[in-house]
Amino acid sequence: MTRESESLKEATLTGVRWVTLAKIASETFAFVAAVALARLISPSEFGRAAVALVFIPLAVILTFEGFASALVQRPSFDEEHRRAAVFMGLVGGVALSAITLLLVGPVWSPLFGAETGHLMAIIAPVFLIAAVGSVPRATLWRALDFRVLGLCDLSGLLMGNVVAVALAVAGLGAKAIVIGALAQVTTQSVLLFACAPSPAPRWHPRAQREIGAFGLPAALAGLVGVLFRNIGYVILAARLSPAQTGIFWRSFNLGVVYQDKISGIMLQLSFPVYSRTESREQLRHLHERAARVHAAIIFPLLATLVVLAPVLIPFVFGPAWEPSVVPAQILALVGMIAAVLTGYPQVMLAVGQPKALLRFNIVIVLVFGAAVAVTAAHGLIAVSIAVLVVHIGILLGVYRFLLQPHIGLSMRGLVSELGPAVVGCLGLAAVGFPLRVLLQSVSAGAFVTIVVAGAAGFVVYAAVVQKLFPAAWSDLRMLAERVLPPLARLGRRGGRPAPPAPVPAAAPSQGAAS
């Protein structure tokens, strides 16, 4: 293993620790806030806010991918590139915010209603706000300083949720959700700028052309990716009632978006780390290993949602959200596929193929939008099934047209990598389903049912993976030891030291994942 590979491996493991700790803290608080908001705000208000919230990831993607991502991907850059990136980001942020605001009257309000149009006017400045933090984020990613990035993101999420809950208590409804999201992005941008200040913006044609050559297709690919994730809300908001849109929003969040809370760890690490790999072979091995660990963590959580949804959703979020149970169970399967797909855009950007990514994303967003539009009139269960079918097709397409041609990663390798998670989840479901039904039949109570059936399922899952897939279990143990070393040391106290676990990166000569 070269010195560069060893350094990259250590930076990756250290980054996993900091990003994971920040995620655990932030998402624990965010979940508590989500429960509070679900009980303070009606599904119809969530439905209105869901459309406006599309602009949050859109702003981050367009300003970062378009004007700053090249600073991470390029082998080298100079101060002129940083100044040009700042200039392009601020100009682009102002323009996008102005366009969003100007479209409120002629487009947003007639299409989605006056109340939703007002929410879009509130969210409009987010493009400029996100642009302020784009170059600082690229600077920290370039330095692999995940500790600072994690703390900035954690602080922003805490601030956003505090503001949202406080305003919801005050009775602002959907406005509370939107203003809270705006507060989150503002806090993150301010802290990122304070930790890695941007240089003064400057017009520099050569540097702008070089940044734009990568950033424009990357931003368009990111734009299409955001549309893919959110176009369902938009179509349903235009065709169904706000309450139905809100129910689908809750179901999609539980089944698909919440797994992104964990996938976000991989996303924050993958682009800067993949961009620093020494060969396509090393990148392929790293992505394969990450996919195996990722699935082993995500799949049991989503399988538990499928098992416990009839009890869990009404108990946690309130009776008003009970119609989201069946859609959430279907969309949990979509979440598993989405977990497998996590990181493929970052692979394509790291190998310098944003145009191929853009073309693929355009196709899938058109197919996805058509599927939702056709099935919307048949109810949310039909929409959820359509979303599942589309995601199966996307999984096959990603490996056939993107990963296999560009890094040599095929579906055959994926099947073996997902084996531990899939077999473990079958064991979890085989125990969890009948136990949940039994506890409900004897009126054990929602809390007891959730705790007992959920714990039994996780115990079986862990036992299956440990017994049948020792390599996957070793990966999970290694990750736990790096993320929470004090707990790992405590668990070994009084016993023999644990044998060293394999690292998730390999030297270029090692080939495919074990």
C-alpha positions, 0 to 999 in steps of 0.5 A, spaced: 500 500 500 502 506 497 503 512 502 498 516 499 493 510 499 494 509 507 493 516 508 487 516 504 484 510 508 486 513 515 482 520 512 476 516 510 476 512 517 477 518 521 472 522 517 467 516 518 467 517 525 466 525 525 461 525 520 457 519 524 458 522 530 455 528 528 449 525 524 447 521 530 447 527 534 443 531 529 438 526 527 436 524 534 434 531 535 431 532 528 427 526 529 424 528 536 423 535 532 419 531 526 415 528 531 413 534 535 412 537 528 407 532 526 403 533 532 403 540 531 402 541 524 396 537 519 398 533 513 395 538 509 400 543 511 406 538 510 403 537 503 404 545 502 411 545 505 413 539 501 413 543 495 417 549 497 422 544 501 424 542 494 428 548 493 433 547 499 436 541 496 436 544 489 439 550 492 445 546 495 446 542 489 446 548 484 451 552 487 456 547 490 456 542 484 455 548 479 461 553 482 465 549 487 465 542 486 471 543 481 475 545 486 474 538 489 475 534 483 481 537 479 488 535 481 490 542 482 487 549 482 490 556 484 487 562 487 484 565 481 480 558 481 477 560 488 476 567 486 472 565 480 468 560 483 466 565 489 464 570 483 460 565 479 456 562 486 454 569 488 452 571 481 448 565 480 445 565 487 442 572 486 440 570 479 436 563 481 433 567 488 430 572 483 427 567 478 424 563 484 421 570 487 419 572 480 415 566 478 411 566 484 405 570 481 405 567 474 407 560 475 407 557 483 401 560 485 396 558 479 399 551 479 399 550 487 395 555 490 396 562 493 398 559 500 404 554 497 406 560 492 407 565 498 411 559 501 416 559 495 417 567 496 419 565 503 424 560 501 427 564 494 433 567 498 436 560 499 440 560 493 444 566 495 445 563 502 447 557 500 452 560 495 455 563 500 457 556 503 459 553 497 466 555 496 468 554 504 465 547 503 469 545 497 475 548 501 474 543 507 472 537 503 479 538 499 482 538 506 478 532 508 476 536 514 470 532 516 470 534 523 469 541 521 464 540 516 460 535 521 460 540 526 457 546 521 452 541 519 450 539 526 449 546 528 445 548 522 440 542 523 439 544 530 438 551 529 433 549 523 429 544 528 429 549 534 426 555 529 421 550 526 418 547 532 418 554 536 414 557 530 410 551 529 408 552 537 406 559 535 401 557 530 405 558 523 403 551 520 407 550 514 411 557 514 414 554 520 417 548 516 419 553 511 422 558 515 426 552 519 429 550 513 431 556 511 434 557 518 438 551 517 441 553 511 443 560 513 447 557 519 451 552 515 453 557 510 455 562 516 459 557 520 462 554 513 464 561 511 467 562 518 471 556 518 474 557 511 473 564 509 472 565 501 477 570 498 474 576 494 470 574 488 473 576 482 472 575 474 477 571 471 475 568 464 480 562 464 478 560 471 471 560 470 471 556 463 475 551 467 470 551 472 464 551 468 467 545 464 466 541 469 461 544 474 455 546 468 454 538 467 455 536 474 450 542 476 445 539 471 446 532 473 445 534 480 439 538 478 436 532 475 437 528 481 434 533 485 428 533 481 428 525 481 427 525 488 422 531 489 418 531 482 413 526 486 411 531 491 410 536 485 406 532 481 401 530 487 401 537 489 398 539 482 393 533 482 391 531 489 389 535 495 394 537 500 393 532 505 394 526 500 401 530 498 402 530 505 401 523 507 405 521 501 411 526 503 411 522 510 411 515 507 416 517 502 420 520 508 420 514 512 421 509 507 426 513 503 429 519 505 430 517 512 435 512 510 439 518 507 440 520 514 445 514 514 447 515 507 449 522 508 455 519 511 457 516 505 455 522 501 459 527 505 465 522 504 465 519 497 466 525 492 472 527 496 475 520 497 473 517 491 477 523 487 483 522 491 483 514 489 490 512 485 486 508 480 479 506 477 481 499 481 482 502 487 475 506 487 471 500 485 474 496 491 472 502 495 465 503 493 464 495 493 466 495 500 462 501 502 456 498 499 456 492 503 457 495 509 452 501 507 447 495 506 448 491 512 446 498 516 441 500 512 437 494 510 435 492 517 432 499 519 428 499 513 426 491 514 424 493 521 420 499 518 416 494 514 415 489 520 412 495 525 409 500 521 402 498 522 404 500 530 410 504 529 407 510 525 400 511 529 404 511 535 410 516 534 406 521 529 399 520 531 393 517 528 392 522 523 398 519 519 395 512 519 394 512 512 401 513 510 402 506 513 402 501 507 405 506 502 411 507 507 412 499 507 412 499 500 417 505 499 421 502 505 423 497 499 425 503 495 429 505 500 433 499 500 434 500 493 436 507 494 441 505 499 444 501 494 444 506 489 448 511 494 454 514 491 454 512 484 453 520 482 459 521 486 463 515 482 461 518 476 464 525 478 470 522 481 472 519 474 470 526 470 464 523 467 458 528 469 455 528 462 454 521 462 451 522 469 447 528 466 444 523 460 442 518 465 439 522 470 435 526 465 432 519 462 430 516 469 427 523 471 422 523 465 420 515 467 419 517 474 415 523 473 411 519 468 410 513 472 407 518 478 403 522 473 400 516 470 398 512 477 396 519 481 389 518 480 389 511 482 391 512 489 398 513 493 399 505 494 399 505 486 404 511 486 408 507 491 408 501 487 410 505 481 416 508 484 418 501 486 418 498 479 422 505 477 427 504 482 428 497 480 429 499 473 434 504 475 438 499 479 439 495 473 441 501 469 446 504 473 450 498 473 449 496 466 450 503 463 454 507 468 458 503 473 460 497 469 463 501 463 467 506 467 469 502 473 468 495 471 463 494 477 457 489 475 451 487 478 454 480 479 459 483 484 453 487 487 449 480 489 454 477 493 456 484 496 448 484 498 448 477 501 449 478 508 444 484 509 438 480 505 439 474 508 439 477 515 433 481 513 429 475 511 431 472 518 429 479 521 422 479 518 421 471 519 421 473 527 418 480 527 412 479 523 409 473 527 411 476 534 408 483 532 402 480 530 402 476 536 403 482 541 397 486 537 393 480 538 394 480 546 393 487 546 400 488 549 400 495 547 404 499 542 410 501 546 411 494 548 410 491 541 415 496 538 420 494 543 419 487 543 418 485 536 424 490 534 429 488 539 428 480 537 428 482 529 435 486 530 438 480 535 436 475 529 439 479 524 445 480 528 446 473 529 445 471 522 450 476 519 455 474 525 454 466 523 454 466 516 457 472 513 464 473 518 467 478 513 461 483 513 460 482 521 468 484 521 467 490 517 461 492 522 465 491 528 471 495 525 466 501 523 463 501 530 470 501 533 473 507 529 466 511 530 465 509 537 472 507 540 471 508 547 465 503 547 469 498 543 474 498 548 469 498 554 466 492 550 473 488 550 475 490 557 477 484 561 477 480 555 482 478 549 484 484 544 479 483 538 483 481 532 484 487 527 479 488 522 480 489 515 480 496 512 475 498 507 480 500 502 485 496 498 492 497 495 491 498 487 493 491 486 488 487 490 483 487 485 475 487 487 472 486 494 473 480 498 
